[in-house]
Amino acid sequence: MNPVNAQTGWDWVKQGFALFRKQPADMLTLFFSYMFLIMGIGLIPFFGQFLPLILIPVFSMSFMQACRQLDEGQKISPNLLLTGFRSPAFPRLLGLGLCYVLAVTLAIWASSLVDGGVFWEFITSQKPIDPKTLPESSLFLGMLVSALVYTPALMAFWFAAPLIAWNKMSVAKAAFYSFFAVQRSAKAFLVYGLAWLLIGVILPTIVSLLIAVVVGKAIVVVLLMMPVSVVLTVIMYCSFYPTYTHLFGKPEPEPQAA
């Protein structure tokens, strides 16, 4: 394991930008292919409500493999979306996805202990919440509790998928190693998270407000900021890969076909 300090978190963010710059159009194509596929899966009656969540670890390996190939100077293509499905670790990745569902359900349920089920209703209900009632509700408190409850699970899941697929670990072992790897790198992950909060949330919000003041039309703000949001999301995906390689090393070279 390479040395980890607070500065490392910022280095991961910069490496994410560097990986994206190698093949930006191809990474965006992969992302949009993923989004369209998820939208299609979401249309499946009943199962479409939770299948996208279960498949998160499977699809995460698509982006990890794409970043691996970017790092090795190889061309990437949309067929990388099938990486996780083709992997011998596919059943274990699905098992990890089921753990995702359980952890998210537990975290949202925990919020009902402090907000009377407001956050649960916000997640599951199709009815929009009246902004005027937000100050009177406990929605934000419920969201905070839910986030705190989910944090240990997030630590356990962060590296679990690549550890399962590339290091051939079981779900439990991968979650164990992932949790303690994040714990030991807490300062780096704090900087990493704060950096993405600044780059992905605070700065775009400020820019959106400035555009809204100058232009005065909401549709213009959406049209201008939507591409920025998509690009930043893909770059953030790219930054996941250096967090893994820094702590666990680069995956072993794949065997060449005869």
C-alpha positions in Angstrom: 0.0 0.0 0.0 1.4 3.4 -1.0 1.7 6.2 1.6 -1.6 8.0 2.1 -2.0 11.6 3.5 -4.5 14.4 3.1 -2.9 15.6 -0.1 -3.5 12.2 -1.7 -7.2 12.9 -1.8 -6.6 15.9 -4.1 -4.2 13.8 -6.2 -7.0 11.3 -6.8 -9.3 14.1 -8.1 -6.6 15.4 -10.4 -5.9 11.9 -11.7 -9.6 11.5 -12.5 -9.4 14.6 -14.7 -6.3 13.3 -16.3 -7.9 9.9 -17.2 -11.0 11.7 -18.6 -8.9 13.9 -20.8 -7.4 10.9 -22.6 -10.7 9.8 -24.2 -13.4 12.3 -23.2 -15.8 11.5 -26.0 -15.5 7.7 -25.5 -16.1 8.0 -21.7 -19.2 10.2 -22.3 -20.5 7.7 -24.8 -20.0 4.9 -22.2 -21.8 7.0 -19.6 -24.8 7.7 -21.9 -25.0 4.1 -22.9 -25.1 3.2 -19.2 -27.9 5.8 -18.5 -30.0 4.6 -21.4 -29.6 1.0 -20.3 -30.6 1.8 -16.7 -33.6 3.7 -18.0 -34.6 0.6 -20.0 -34.2 -1.6 -17.0 -36.3 0.8 -14.9 -39.2 0.2 -17.3 -39.4 -3.5 -16.3 -42.6 -3.9 -14.1 -41.9 -4.3 -10.4 -38.2 -5.5 -10.8 -37.3 -2.2 -12.4 -37.7 -0.5 -9.1 -34.7 -2.2 -7.5 -32.7 -3.8 -10.3 -30.7 -0.7 -11.1 -29.5 -0.6 -7.4 -28.6 -4.3 -7.4 -26.7 -3.9 -10.6 -24.5 -0.9 -9.4 -21.5 -3.2 -8.5 -21.8 -4.9 -11.9 -21.9 -1.7 -13.9 -19.2 -0.1 -11.7 -16.8 -2.6 -13.1 -17.5 -1.2 -16.5 -16.2 2.1 -15.6 -13.3 0.7 -13.6 -12.3 -1.4 -16.6 -12.6 1.6 -18.8 -10.3 3.6 -16.5 -7.9 0.6 -16.5 -7.7 0.7 -20.2 -7.3 4.4 -20.3 -4.4 4.1 -17.9 -2.9 1.5 -20.2 -3.4 3.5 -23.3 -6.0 1.2 -24.8 -9.1 2.2 -26.7 -12.4 2.0 -24.8 -15.9 1.3 -26.3 -19.5 0.9 -25.1 -19.3 -2.9 -25.0 -17.4 -2.4 -21.8 -20.8 -2.1 -20.2 -20.9 -6.0 -20.3 -17.6 -6.3 -18.3 -19.3 -7.1 -15.1 -21.8 -9.5 -16.7 -19.0 -11.4 -18.4 -16.9 -11.6 -15.2 -16.6 -15.0 -13.4 -17.3 -12.9 -10.3 -20.8 -11.9 -11.6 -22.8 -13.9 -9.0 -20.7 -12.3 -6.2 -21.2 -8.8 -7.7 -24.9 -9.5 -7.6 -24.6 -10.5 -4.0 -22.9 -7.3 -3.3 -25.7 -5.5 -5.0 -28.2 -7.1 -2.7 -26.1 -5.9 0.2 -26.5 -2.4 -1.3 -30.3 -2.7 -1.3 -30.3 -3.9 2.3 -27.9 -1.1 3.5 -29.9 1.6 1.7 -33.2 0.3 3.1 -31.8 0.2 6.6 -30.4 3.7 6.3 -33.7 5.1 5.1 -35.6 3.2 7.7 -33.4 4.6 10.4 -34.4 8.1 9.4 -38.0 7.3 10.3 -36.9 7.1 13.9 -36.3 10.9 14.0 -38.5 12.3 11.2 -41.6 10.2 11.5 -41.2 8.7 8.1 -40.9 11.9 6.1 -37.7 11.0 4.3 -39.1 7.5 3.6 -42.2 9.0 2.1 -40.0 11.4 0.1 -38.1 8.5 -1.4 -41.0 6.1 -2.1 -43.8 8.5 -2.9 -44.6 9.7 -6.4 -46.0 13.0 -5.0 -43.8 16.1 -5.0 -43.2 17.7 -1.6 -44.4 21.3 -1.2 -41.3 23.5 -0.6 -43.3 25.6 1.8 -43.6 22.7 4.2 -39.9 21.8 4.2 -39.0 24.2 7.1 -41.8 22.6 9.2 -40.8 19.0 8.4 -37.9 16.9 9.7 -36.8 15.9 6.2 -33.3 17.3 6.4 -32.8 15.7 9.9 -34.0 12.4 8.4 -31.5 12.7 5.5 -28.7 13.5 7.9 -29.4 10.4 10.0 -29.8 8.3 6.9 -26.4 9.5 5.6 -24.7 8.8 9.0 -26.1 5.3 9.2 -25.1 4.6 5.6 -21.5 5.8 5.9 -20.1 2.6 7.3 -21.7 0.7 4.5 -20.3 3.1 2.0 -16.9 2.5 3.4 -17.4 -1.3 3.1 -18.7 -1.0 -0.5 -16.2 1.6 -1.9 -13.6 -0.9 -3.0 -15.7 -4.1 -2.7 -16.6 -4.5 -6.4 -13.0 -4.4 -7.8 -11.7 -6.5 -4.9 -14.3 -9.1 -5.8 -13.7 -8.9 -9.6 -10.0 -8.3 -9.8 -8.7 -9.8 -6.5 -11.2 -12.7 -6.5 -12.4 -12.1 -3.0 -15.6 -13.1 -1.4 -18.2 -10.5 -0.7 -17.5 -10.5 3.0 -13.8 -10.4 2.6 -13.9 -7.6 0.1 -16.2 -5.5 2.3 -13.9 -6.1 5.3 -10.8 -5.0 3.3 -12.6 -2.0 1.8 -13.9 -0.7 5.1 -10.5 -0.7 6.8 -8.7 0.7 3.7 -11.0 3.7 3.8 -10.7 4.0 7.5 -6.9 4.1 7.3 -7.1 6.6 4.6 -9.7 8.8 6.3 -7.9 12.1 5.8 -7.4 11.5 2.1 -11.0 10.6 1.6 -12.1 13.6 3.6 -10.2 15.9 1.2 -11.4 13.8 -1.7 -15.0 14.2 -0.6 -14.7 17.9 0.1 -13.0 18.5 -3.2 -15.9 16.9 -5.1 -18.4 18.8 -2.9 -16.7 22.0 -4.0 -16.2 21.1 -7.7 -19.5 19.1 -8.2 -22.0 21.0 -6.1 -20.9 24.4 -4.7 -19.2 25.9 -7.7 -21.9 24.7 -10.2 -24.6 26.1 -7.9 -22.8 29.5 -7.7 -22.4 29.6 -11.5 -26.1 28.6 -12.0 -27.1 31.5 -9.7 -24.9 34.0 -11.6 -26.3 32.8 -15.0 -29.9 33.0 -13.6 -29.3 36.6 -12.5 -27.8 37.6 -15.8 -30.1 35.8 -18.1 -33.2 35.5 -16.0 -34.5 32.3 -17.7 -34.4 28.9 -15.9 -34.3 26.9 -19.2 -31.1 28.7 -20.2 -29.5 27.7 -16.9 -30.5 24.1 -17.4 -29.2 23.9 -20.9 -25.9 25.4 -19.9 -25.3 23.5 -16.7 -26.6 20.1 -17.7 -23.5 19.3 -19.9 -21.3 20.5 -17.1 -23.0 18.2 -14.6 -22.7 15.2 -16.9 -19.0 15.8 -17.6 -18.2 16.3 -13.9 -20.1 13.1 -13.1 -18.0 11.1 -15.5 -14.8 12.7 -14.2 -15.8 11.7 -10.7 -16.3 8.1 -11.9 -12.8 8.3 -13.4 -11.4 9.4 -10.1 -12.6 6.1 -8.4 -10.0 4.2 -10.2 -6.9 6.0 -8.7 -8.4 5.5 -5.2 -8.2 1.8 -5.8 -4.8 1.6 -7.5 -3.2 3.8 -4.9 -4.2 1.5 -2.0 -4.3 -1.9 -3.7 -2.1 -1.5 -6.7 -2.9 -1.9 -10.3 -4.8 -5.0 -11.3 -2.8 -7.8 -12.8 -2.5 -7.8 -16.7 -5.3 -9.7 -18.4 -4.2 -12.9 -20.2 -3.8 -12.2 -23.9 -5.9 -14.2 -26.3 -4.0 -16.8 -28.3 
